[in-house]
Every structure is written in structure tokens, then in C-alpha cells.
Amino acid sequence: MGKIIAIVGMCGAGKSVASEYLEKIGYKKVYFGGITYDKLKEEGIERTPETEKKMREGLRKEYGMGCYAILSLPKIKEYYKDGNVVIDDLYSWSEYKVLTEEFGNNVILIGVIADKELRYSRIAIRPGRSYNREEAIDRDLSELENLEKGLPIAYADYYIFNNGTIEEYESRLKEILKQIEGE
């Protein structure tokens, strides 16, 4: 039976680094954030920090706090039939519950943690999805207060502390994968 690894963390922590690494070694990737971008595009709305926030919160009002997992379940199930899945950016505790109700103990949370100011400096220069410091703070607070984001981070099975080099990051990720494979 395969594994479903859900990557959790705040904006700019480095979640996509883990997802991209897992994808390179054969995991099928499901990007929860892509739902927001697709919905904005469908509705002809320009992608800005404000419109993304409004869409994220609006989708949850419409579908409930587990909406990204619920909307992604068909794709996750399809990918899971063929092997391992990585979920890039699980947001809420409700999404985690949706996944564990469907896949049980085969869902593993990896929390990616980085110092707040380091995260803010990273996302200020991120191509295509940059935020200034005030926007980053607003996003952090919104995700923690409105989207249940802190719970899955606090409950992660494993952590990567991403204040150092990419080599240190990948080394820790490889350690975690060895532990997971040994289970």
C-alpha cells in the first residue's frame, strides 16, 4: 500500500521544495493551492494576494473547511491506485480529517518550518507569487485565524527546519523518507 505525504507549513517555509523532491522520485503531486488559482482564472479574476485570500476563504465558506481535500479526492484516489502521493500545502485540520477518514494511517504529515523573517524575505522575491512584508503578515494571520492552518503544522509526524542550506533540507527529507519506508 502506498503513502500519502501531506506537506504543511506557512507561506515561504519551503513546502514546494519537498513536494518537488518527492515528485522527482516518483510521487504523484496534488497541489491544493492550484484550486485557488484555477478558480480565479475560471472567473476571470486577476491573481493578487487580496483576490487569493478572498477566494480561499470564499471556497471554504461555500464547501466547508475541508474543501480542498474534498475537491481533490478524485485526483488523490486516482494517483493513489498507482503508488505514492504528495499533497503540496495541506491547509486545514478539516482537510487532514477528510484525508485520514479516506486513507487512514497512510496519511503522513511533514511540517516545514522556517523563521518568520526568513520566510518573508523569501516570498518577497518569489517569481510570480511575491508578497511584501505586510501582505505576508496578513496572509499568515489569515491562514492561522481563518483556515485552521496551525493545527496540522503542530500535529505533523515529522519536521524539516528550513533555515539552512538546500543540502541540509534534502538530507533531512531523505532521513524522514527512510523512517517512513521503515514503517
BAFI-3210 file (N, C-alpha, C; in Angstrom, 3 decimals, decimal comma, padded with zeros to 6 digits):
// residues 183
n [1|2|3|4|5|6|7|8|9|10|11|12|13|14|15|16|17|18|19|20|21|22|23|24|25|26|27|28|29|30|31|32|33|34|35|36|37|38|39|40|41|42|43|44|45|46|47|48|49|50|51|52|53|54|55|56|57|58|59|60|61|62|63|64|65|66|67|68|69|70|71|72|73|74|75|76|77|78|79|80|81|82|83|84|85|86|87|88|89|90|91|92|93|94|95|96|97|98|99|100|101|102|103|104|105|106|107|108|109|110|111|112|113|114|115|116|117|118|119|120|121|122|123|124|125|126|127|128|129|130|131|132|133|134|135|136|137|138|139|140|141|142|143|144|145|146|147|148|149|150|151|152|153|154|155|156|157|158|159|160|161|162|163|164|165|166|167|168|169|170|171|172|173|174|175|176|177|178|179|180|181|182|183]
n.u [000,853|000,524|001,813|000,582|001,831|001,495|002,371|002,935|002,908|003,835|003,452|006,163|007,884|009,043|007,722|007,192|009,664|010,054|007,872|008,496|010,876|009,920|008,226|010,095|011,202|009,219|006,686|003,265|001,998|-000,320|-001,557|-002,862|-003,155|-003,421|-006,090|-007,224|-005,984|-006,936|-009,709|-009,784|-008,876|-010,883|-013,010|-012,161|-010,659|-008,121|-005,007|-004,002|-002,543|-004,748|-007,034|-006,540|-006,682|-009,373|-010,646|-009,730|-010,877|-013,547|-014,158|-014,003|-016,110|-018,195|-017,906|-017,027|-014,569|-012,909|-012,642|-010,609|-009,382|-011,620|-012,411|-010,180|-010,116|-010,949|-008,752|-006,602|-007,289|-007,163|-004,413|-003,324|-003,957|-001,942|000,367|002,533|001,620|002,039|000,926|000,867|000,881|-001,252|-003,829|-005,729|-007,004|-009,391|-009,157|-007,112|-008,488|-010,451|-008,805|-007,636|-009,907|-010,519|-008,121|-006,834|-004,170|-002,285|-001,756|000,599|002,003|004,243|005,871|007,059|009,230|010,271|012,104|010,210|010,915|012,772|011,146|009,477|011,292|011,955|009,512|009,128|010,654|009,869|009,220|006,414|004,598|004,906|004,976|004,734|006,134|004,028|001,787|002,495|002,456|-000,255|-001,304|-000,268|-001,572|-004,268|-004,423|-003,841|-005,833|-008,268|-008,265|-007,568|-004,871|-002,705|-003,091|-002,606|000,117|001,183|000,620|002,164|003,842|006,535|009,296|010,872|013,363|013,857|015,985|018,474|020,795|020,023|021,033|021,120|018,409|017,428|018,815|017,620|015,011|015,454|016,204|013,758|012,165|013,390|012,716|009,925|009,629|010,529|008,477]
n.v [-001,185|002,220|005,475|008,591|011,625|014,593|017,888|020,438|023,812|027,240|030,059|030,438|028,819|026,667|024,503|023,667|022,821|020,331|018,970|019,046|017,561|015,042|014,512|014,209|011,773|010,012|010,282|011,161|014,372|016,454|019,577|021,610|024,418|025,072|024,880|027,271|029,077|028,098|028,538|031,349|031,998|030,795|032,474|034,822|036,579|038,719|037,594|038,303|038,997|039,776|038,893|036,168|035,477|036,146|034,306|031,808|031,872|032,234|029,866|028,041|028,912|028,252|025,438|024,306|023,737|021,641|021,715|021,799|019,325|017,705|018,524|017,646|014,910|012,964|013,056|012,444|009,828|008,536|008,826|007,503|004,848|003,978|004,283|006,222|009,412|012,925|015,683|018,954|021,475|021,199|022,761|022,932|021,618|020,299|019,428|017,564|015,709|014,834|013,484|011,479|010,077|008,897|007,581|006,629|005,590|005,886|008,440|010,882|013,529|016,075|018,658|021,791|024,130|027,457|030,360|033,293|035,904|035,137|033,606|035,649|037,206|035,444|035,098|037,600|037,821|035,830|034,405|035,362|034,960|036,776|038,488|041,432|042,442|043,232|042,119|039,445|039,053|039,538|037,385|035,189|035,574|035,467|032,832|031,368|032,223|031,962|029,665|027,302|026,538|026,192|023,862|021,338|021,757|021,797|019,182|017,556|014,641|014,520|016,836|019,420|021,676|024,574|026,621|026,627|025,377|024,141|021,616|020,666|020,643|018,751|016,519|016,076|015,540|013,165|011,504|011,410|010,112|007,588|006,730|006,644|004,695|002,545|001,986]
n.w [000,000|-000,772|000,220|001,446|001,498|003,110|002,826|005,079|006,280|006,822|004,577|002,398|003,799|002,531|001,428|-001,201|-002,078|-000,857|-001,988|-004,728|-004,714|-003,856|-005,978|-008,027|-007,320|-007,884|-006,678|-007,097|-007,596|-005,909|-005,893|-003,646|-003,527|-006,181|-006,804|-005,948|-007,735|-010,191|-009,912|-009,722|-012,280|-013,861|-013,211|-014,238|-012,714|-011,617|-010,341|-007,216|-003,967|-002,381|-003,852|-003,935|-001,199|-000,675|-002,386|-001,326|001,246|000,548|-000,883|001,191|002,770|001,105|000,587|002,967|005,586|004,882|002,164|000,096|000,230|-000,195|-002,801|-004,149|-003,821|-005,884|-007,704|-005,972|-005,168|-007,657|-008,314|-006,120|-006,507|-008,168|-006,678|-004,584|-003,167|-003,063|-001,289|-001,864|000,267|002,350|004,043|006,240|009,391|009,046|006,398|006,726|008,327|006,497|004,694|006,363|007,098|004,703|003,904|006,148|008,269|006,328|005,645|006,000|007,739|006,969|008,394|007,435|008,561|009,116|010,129|010,733|009,629|007,715|006,023|005,106|003,687|001,654|000,256|-000,700|-002,941|-004,594|-007,705|-009,612|-007,514|-005,413|-002,252|-000,305|002,888|004,648|003,369|003,590|006,360|006,821|005,366|006,822|009,357|008,575|007,559|009,871|011,686|010,275|008,683|009,970|009,929|011,688|013,251|011,733|011,268|013,847|014,550|012,972|011,709|011,183|011,000|009,111|009,504|008,045|007,802|006,844|004,439|001,112|000,832|003,471|003,987|002,075|003,000|005,518|004,640|003,225|005,392|006,758|004,830|004,790|007,358|007,101|005,095|006,518|008,208]
ca.u [000,000|001,305|001,738|000,180|002,562|000,953|003,341|002,278|003,794|003,403|003,904|007,590|008,688|009,770|006,927|007,310|010,945|009,795|006,956|009,240|011,805|009,133|007,760|011,253|011,473|008,115|005,388|002,352|001,728|-001,594|-001,285|-004,116|-003,204|-003,810|-007,538|-007,451|-005,563|-007,862|-010,997|-009,599|-008,791|-012,231|-013,892|-011,568|-010,204|-006,666|-004,404|-003,259|-002,696|-006,105|-008,012|-006,272|-007,243|-010,830|-011,053|-009,502|-011,879|-014,862|-014,340|-014,270|-017,480|-019,117|-017,766|-016,581|-013,128|-012,179|-012,970|-009,518|-009,240|-012,821|-012,334|-009,022|-010,209|-010,894|-007,381|-005,776|-007,632|-006,631|-002,956|-003,002|-004,059|-000,675|001,536|002,632|001,098|002,429|-000,002|001,574|000,218|-002,475|-004,057|-006,555|-007,236|-010,520|-008,630|-006,410|-009,505|-011,030|-007,829|-007,474|-011,135|-010,464|-006,903|-006,347|-002,789|-001,400|-001,525|001,726|002,218|005,592|005,829|008,247|009,270|011,379|011,909|009,239|011,540|013,367|010,030|009,029|012,275|011,843|008,331|009,205|011,358|009,387|008,681|005,011|003,747|005,590|004,212|005,568|006,112|002,687|000,917|002,884|001,931|-001,704|-001,589|-000,019|-002,636|-005,498|-004,387|-003,895|-007,094|-009,464|-008,167|-007,126|-003,578|-001,761|-003,288|-001,831|001,547|001,513|000,403|002,961|004,574|007,961|009,565|012,091|013,635|014,413|016,700|019,839|021,053|019,193|021,624|020,641|016,976|017,252|019,330|016,573|013,906|015,860|016,091|012,336|011,683|013,885|011,875|008,589|009,740|010,758|007,243]
ca.v [000,000|003,437|006,515|009,937|012,589|015,951|018,877|021,545|024,878|028,596|030,572|030,743|027,896|025,766|023,297|023,224|022,125|018,928|018,404|018,848|016,448|013,803|014,300|013,705|010,363|009,161|010,584|011,980|015,577|017,159|020,911|022,192|025,830|025,185|025,053|028,719|029,712|027,675|029,215|032,754|032,044|030,490|033,617|035,988|037,494|038,868|036,941|039,171|038,476|040,025|038,026|034,795|035,344|036,152|033,042|030,724|031,954|032,038|028,440|027,359|029,256|027,540|023,980|023,864|023,858|020,540|021,773|021,498|017,863|017,144|018,783|016,919|013,458|012,105|013,013|011,728|008,408|008,049|008,721|006,554|003,497|003,649|004,430|007,264|010,740|014,055|016,805|020,209|022,538|020,967|023,970|022,937|020,401|019,612|018,717|016,393|014,750|014,248|012,529|010,308|009,283|008,153|006,782|006,148|005,838|006,063|009,878|011,312|014,978|016,615|020,094|022,547|025,276|028,404|031,612|034,183|036,934|034,433|033,302|036,895|037,632|034,511|035,311|038,933|037,713|034,627|034,748|035,122|034,862|037,509|039,265|042,290|042,025|043,431|041,103|038,150|039,012|039,396|036,012|034,324|035,720|034,974|031,365|030,826|032,555|031,637|028,439|026,159|026,088|025,845|022,521|020,277|022,007|021,353|017,743|016,852|013,432|014,822|018,252|019,895|023,050|025,082|027,893|026,422|025,167|023,160|020,296|020,268|020,386|017,467|015,476|015,799|014,909|011,772|010,798|011,187|009,089|006,294|006,360|006,315|003,421|001,517|001,733]
ca.w [000,000|-000,889|001,244|001,066|002,309|003,004|003,264|005,772|006,734|006,484|003,293|002,330|004,607|001,644|001,174|-002,595|-002,235|-000,509|-002,981|-005,982|-004,496|-003,854|-007,349|-008,801|-007,011|-008,303|-006,082|-007,901|-006,806|-005,913|-005,353|-003,169|-003,893|-007,579|-006,875|-005,849|-008,987|-011,244|-009,707|-010,096|-013,740|-014,351|-013,007|-014,866|-011,666|-011,551|-009,185|-006,304|-002,601|-001,886|-004,514|-003,492|000,151|-000,795|-002,998|-000,351|002,306|-000,071|-001,163|002,453|003,185|000,226|000,656|004,276|005,838|004,244|000,735|-000,831|000,230|-000,824|-004,237|-004,699|-003,572|-007,075|-008,224|-004,999|-005,283|-008,933|-008,180|-005,056|-007,076|-008,820|-005,810|-003,570|-003,496|-002,216|-001,318|-001,633|001,021|003,104|004,821|007,446|010,159|008,405|005,226|007,256|008,747|005,276|004,161|007,239|007,011|003,440|003,713|007,444|008,688|005,173|005,501|006,830|007,689|007,139|008,624|007,044|009,465|008,932|010,855|010,096|008,789|006,575|005,119|004,483|002,675|000,524|-000,576|-001,308|-004,230|-005,276|-009,037|-009,906|-006,334|-004,351|-001,286|000,530|004,287|005,209|002,771|004,158|007,730|006,685|004,948|007,987|010,350|007,979|007,498|011,230|012,345|009,499|007,885|010,790|009,415|012,749|013,804|011,075|011,449|015,205|014,659|011,956|012,097|011,018|010,720|008,461|009,891|006,798|007,924|006,359|003,017|000,413|001,119|004,804|003,817|001,394|003,886|006,500|003,930|002,977|006,688|007,006|003,895|005,281|008,513|006,592|004,393|007,518|008,970]
c.u [000,887|001,119|001,229|000,891|001,976|001,977|002,575|003,321|003,249|004,005|005,389|008,476|009,520|009,037|007,125|008,628|010,765|008,910|007,674|010,217|011,039|008,608|008,884|011,522|010,244|006,770|004,567|001,924|000,319|-001,348|-002,595|-004,245|-003,632|-005,311|-007,887|-007,145|-006,512|-009,203|-010,903|-009,594|-010,164|-013,141|-013,321|-011,083|-008,682|-006,149|-003,549|-003,359|-004,125|-007,129|-007,800|-006,891|-008,766|-011,337|-010,884|-010,600|-013,290|-015,154|-014,659|-015,660|-018,493|-019,099|-017,398|-015,061|-012,302|-012,239|-011,822|-009,265|-010,422|-012,753|-011,204|-009,136|-010,199|-009,470|-006,468|-006,030|-007,052|-005,122|-002,557|-003,096|-002,717|000,545|001,414|002,171|001,707|001,397|000,787|000,614|-001,173|-002,645|-004,664|-006,636|-008,376|-010,082|-007,888|-007,418|-010,172|-010,087|-007,690|-008,740|-011,112|-009,300|-006,253|-004,912|-001,807|-001,161|-000,456|001,914|003,693|005,453|007,146|008,187|010,476|011,066|011,044|009,897|012,222|012,280|009,589|010,011|012,226|010,654|008,296|009,837|010,914|008,763|007,197|004,080|004,382|004,592|005,180|005,363|004,703|001,702|001,213|002,359|000,422|-002,070|-001,378|-001,198|-003,964|-005,530|-004,475|-005,268|-008,317|-009,435|-007,662|-005,728|-002,608|-001,882|-002,509|-000,316|001,975|001,462|001,258|003,686|006,080|008,099|010,876|012,239|014,458|014,992|018,091|019,907|020,084|019,722|021,160|019,158|016,769|017,757|018,272|015,378|014,224|015,792|014,633|011,799|012,159|013,054|010,488|008,608|009,935|009,528|006,478]
c.v [001,233|004,373|007,801|010,872|013,963|016,905|020,059|022,564|026,215|029,007|030,937|029,817|026,956|024,474|022,768|022,521|020,638|018,269|018,109|017,683|015,118|013,481|013,723|012,233|009,474|009,388|011,401|013,160|016,108|018,476|021,571|023,658|026,056|025,372|026,539|029,397|029,365|028,401|030,698|032,897|031,809|031,709|034,910|037,037|037,518|038,259|037,942|038,552|038,639|039,090|036,564|034,547|035,252|034,832|031,881|030,703|031,739|030,580|027,671|027,692|028,448|026,031|023,443|023,880|022,743|020,583|021,388|019,989|017,214|017,317|018,004|015,404|012,613|011,964|012,232|010,226|007,803|007,833|007,629|005,103|003,034|003,808|005,573|008,622|011,752|015,152|018,043|021,189|022,209|022,163|023,706|021,572|019,606|018,856|017,452|015,317|014,075|013,162|011,292|009,452|008,400|007,164|006,304|006,550|005,979|007,533|010,288|012,816|015,303|018,126|020,728|023,875|026,145|029,660|032,566|035,207|036,326|034,089|034,554|037,372|036,721|034,856|036,707|038,872|036,503|035,006|034,396|035,106|035,605|038,288|040,213|041,865|042,139|042,397|039,720|037,997|038,797|037,970|035,041|034,372|035,191|033,446|030,742|031,043|032,016|030,271|027,221|025,683|025,621|024,417|021,432|020,504|021,489|019,836|016,919|015,649|013,665|016,313|018,426|021,352|023,675|026,490|027,807|026,263|024,146|021,749|019,785|019,878|018,999|016,306|015,088|015,108|013,443|010,938|010,447|010,089|007,701|005,811|005,925|004,936|002,264|001,161|000,559]
c.w [000,000|000,291|000,618|002,019|002,046|003,605|003,856|006,211|006,295|005,140|003,354|003,139|003,743|001,353|-000,238|-002,854|-001,942|-001,562|-004,291|-005,860|-004,568|-005,248|-008,208|-008,538|-007,206|-007,645|-007,079|-007,037|-007,032|-005,191|-004,955|-003,576|-005,331|-007,757|-006,827|-007,170|-010,128|-011,133|-010,075|-011,618|-014,369|-014,293|-013,591|-013,883|-011,647|-010,242|-008,405|-004,913|-002,060|-002,524|-004,141|-002,123|000,082|-001,371|-002,017|000,705|001,755|-000,380|000,111|002,996|002,378|000,464|002,030|004,375|005,193|002,725|-000,193|-000,895|-000,481|-002,340|-004,910|-004,560|-004,840|-007,638|-007,279|-005,106|-006,561|-008,830|-007,189|-005,528|-007,623|-007,925|-004,821|-004,093|-002,540|-002,408|-000,926|-000,990|001,507|004,035|006,190|008,118|009,534|007,158|005,657|007,667|007,548|004,743|005,048|007,278|005,765|003,395|005,015|007,742|007,538|004,856|006,506|006,639|007,886|007,254|008,224|007,795|009,115|009,730|010,041|009,170|007,569|005,554|004,378|003,417|001,450|-000,365|-001,187|-002,694|-005,044|-006,614|-009,163|-008,719|-005,161|-003,492|-000,594|001,985|004,896|004,663|003,349|005,590|007,691|006,287|006,107|008,964|009,829|007,963|008,885|011,868|011,613|008,821|008,657|010,431|010,500|013,245|013,061|011,179|012,818|015,336|013,687|012,541|012,085|010,714|009,978|008,880|008,772|006,936|007,299|004,848|002,420|000,674|002,483|004,737|003,206|002,235|004,918|005,833|003,634|004,253|006,972|006,104|004,305|006,453|008,049|005,915|005,356|008,307|008,432]
res [m|g|k|i|i|a|i|v|g|m|c|g|a|g|k|s|v|a|s|e|y|l|e|k|i|g|y|k|k|v|y|f|g|g|i|t|y|d|k|l|k|e|e|g|i|e|r|t|p|e|t|e|k|k|m|r|e|g|l|r|k|e|y|g|m|g|c|y|a|i|l|s|l|p|k|i|k|e|y|y|k|d|g|n|v|v|i|d|d|l|y|s|w|s|e|y|k|v|l|t|e|e|f|g|n|n|v|i|l|i|g|v|i|a|d|k|e|l|r|y|s|r|i|a|i|r|p|g|r|s|y|n|r|e|e|a|i|d|r|d|l|s|e|l|e|n|l|e|k|g|l|p|i|a|y|a|d|y|y|i|f|n|n|g|t|i|e|e|y|e|s|r|l|k|e|i|l|k|q|i|e|g|e]
***
